[in-house]
Amino acid sequence: MKRLALALATAAMTALAAPVLAGPQYLDGTGYAVSGYDVVAYRGLAQVPVGQAQPEAIKGRADITAEWNGSTWAFASAENRDRFLANPAYYAPQYDGHCAYGVSKGGKVPGNPNLWRIVDDKLYLNITKNVVGFWEEDIPGNINKAQGNWPGIEDKAASTNVIPDFTSAAPVKN
């Protein structure tokens, strides 16, 4: 009985630690995942304390791309593309690029690549600066709610909304 309990606990912890990518990736008018920004580059940016604006994301290039999770991803360098291809689930944002706070509320809305935070080694995006404020009021609680909601919405269609107050500086896919 103890072995069964241990096995179930281990499986539950593994499931909670696993990246949550399964549904359709959010794509905006650029045609790229994460609006054409380099998801590997986030790991090299200096993350600021909660309550302060994060540094802007690094845009990818149209000539350095990779295919994953049904989408095209752009990168600032070939090295970043190669890192991504070695472990895409590590670098890709949670919830297929949708707003983490939106998922915590049970919906799929776009994620803005400039409104990001890495928590427990996972990349999360949010939709607007106001939403970031709500997200940051209780990041662990919001992640917990999002993790609980995601299985019920992950295979629904990706958001087709535009990101408010955001125009991607990244390349447009030909």
C-alpha positions in Angstrom: 0.0 0.0 0.0 2.9 2.4 0.8 4.4 1.7 -2.6 1.1 2.6 -4.3 0.8 5.8 -2.4 4.4 6.7 -3.2 3.9 5.9 -6.9 0.8 8.1 -7.0 2.5 10.9 -5.2 5.5 10.7 -7.6 3.2 10.7 -10.6 1.3 13.7 -9.3 4.5 15.7 -8.6 5.8 14.8 -12.1 2.5 15.9 -13.7 2.7 19.2 -11.8 6.3 19.8 -12.9 5.7 18.9 -16.5 5.3 21.7 -19.0 1.7 22.4 -20.1 1.8 22.4 -23.9 -0.7 20.4 -25.8 -3.3 22.5 -27.5 -3.0 24.9 -30.4 -0.3 27.5 -30.0 -1.4 31.2 -29.9 -0.3 32.9 -33.1 -0.8 36.6 -34.0 -0.5 38.4 -37.3 3.2 37.6 -37.5 2.4 34.0 -38.1 5.0 33.0 -35.5 4.6 31.5 -32.0 5.2 34.2 -29.3 4.7 36.9 -31.9 8.1 36.0 -33.4 10.1 36.7 -30.3 13.0 34.4 -29.3 11.8 32.2 -26.4 15.4 31.1 -25.5 16.5 34.7 -25.1 14.2 35.2 -22.1 16.6 33.0 -20.1 19.4 35.6 -20.6 17.4 38.6 -19.6 17.6 40.0 -16.1 14.3 39.3 -14.4 13.2 42.2 -12.2 11.3 42.1 -8.9 7.6 41.6 -8.8 5.9 45.0 -9.4 8.4 46.2 -11.9 8.3 46.0 -15.7 10.4 43.2 -17.2 12.9 44.0 -19.9 11.5 43.8 -23.4 11.7 40.5 -25.2 14.2 39.9 -28.0 12.8 39.5 -31.5 13.5 36.6 -33.6 14.7 36.6 -37.3 12.7 35.3 -40.2 15.7 33.3 -41.5 16.3 31.5 -38.2 13.3 29.4 -37.3 12.2 26.0 -36.1 8.9 24.0 -36.2 7.4 22.7 -33.0 3.9 22.2 -31.5 2.4 22.9 -34.9 3.9 26.4 -35.1 7.0 28.2 -36.4 9.3 29.7 -33.8 11.7 32.5 -34.6 15.1 33.0 -33.0 17.7 35.8 -32.7 20.6 33.3 -33.3 21.2 29.9 -34.7 22.6 28.9 -31.2 19.3 29.8 -29.6 17.4 27.8 -32.2 19.6 24.8 -31.5 19.1 25.2 -27.8 15.3 25.3 -28.4 15.3 22.2 -30.6 17.3 20.3 -27.9 14.5 20.9 -25.3 11.5 22.9 -26.7 9.2 22.3 -23.8 11.7 23.9 -21.5 11.8 27.2 -23.4 8.2 27.5 -24.7 5.8 29.5 -22.7 3.3 27.7 -20.6 -0.3 27.3 -21.8 0.7 27.4 -25.5 1.5 31.1 -25.3 -1.8 32.2 -23.8 -2.1 34.6 -20.9 -1.3 32.7 -17.7 -3.8 34.9 -15.7 -6.5 34.3 -18.3 -6.0 30.5 -17.9 -6.2 30.9 -14.1 -9.6 32.4 -14.7 -10.6 29.6 -17.1 -10.1 31.2 -20.5 -7.7 31.4 -23.4 -6.6 34.9 -24.3 -3.3 36.0 -26.0 0.0 36.4 -24.2 2.1 39.5 -24.8 5.8 38.5 -25.2 6.9 41.7 -23.4 4.8 40.8 -20.3 6.6 37.8 -19.1 8.0 36.2 -15.9 10.0 33.0 -15.3 8.7 31.1 -12.3 10.1 27.8 -11.1 12.1 27.7 -14.4 8.9 28.1 -16.6 8.0 31.0 -18.8 4.6 32.6 -18.3 3.1 35.4 -20.5 0.2 37.8 -19.6 -2.0 40.0 -21.8 -1.8 43.5 -20.4 0.0 45.5 -17.8 -3.1 45.6 -15.6 -3.4 41.8 -15.8 0.2 41.5 -14.7 -0.7 43.3 -11.6 -3.5 40.8 -10.8 -1.1 37.9 -11.7 1.6 39.2 -9.4 -0.8 39.6 -6.4 -0.6 35.8 -6.0 1.7 34.2 -8.5 1.8 30.7 -6.9 -2.0 30.7 -6.4 -2.6 31.8 -9.9 -0.3 29.1 -11.3 -2.2 26.6 -9.2 -5.5 27.7 -10.5 -4.2 27.8 -14.1 -2.8 24.3 -13.7 -6.2 23.1 -12.6 -8.1 24.9 -15.4 -5.7 24.0 -18.2 -6.8 20.3 -18.8 -10.3 21.5 -19.4 -9.4 24.2 -22.0 -6.1 23.1 -23.5 -7.6 21.4 -26.6 -10.0 24.2 -27.3 -9.2 26.4 -30.2 -6.4 28.9 -29.7 -7.4 32.5 -29.1 -7.8 34.6 -32.3 -7.8 37.9 -30.4 -5.2 40.5 -31.0 -2.9 41.5 -28.1 -4.1 44.9 -26.7 -1.7 47.8 -26.9 0.9 45.6 -28.7 2.4 45.5 -32.1 5.0 42.9 -32.8 8.4 44.2 -33.9 9.3 40.7 -34.9 9.4 39.5 -38.5 6.2 38.8 -40.4 6.1 35.3 -41.8 6.0 35.2 -45.6 
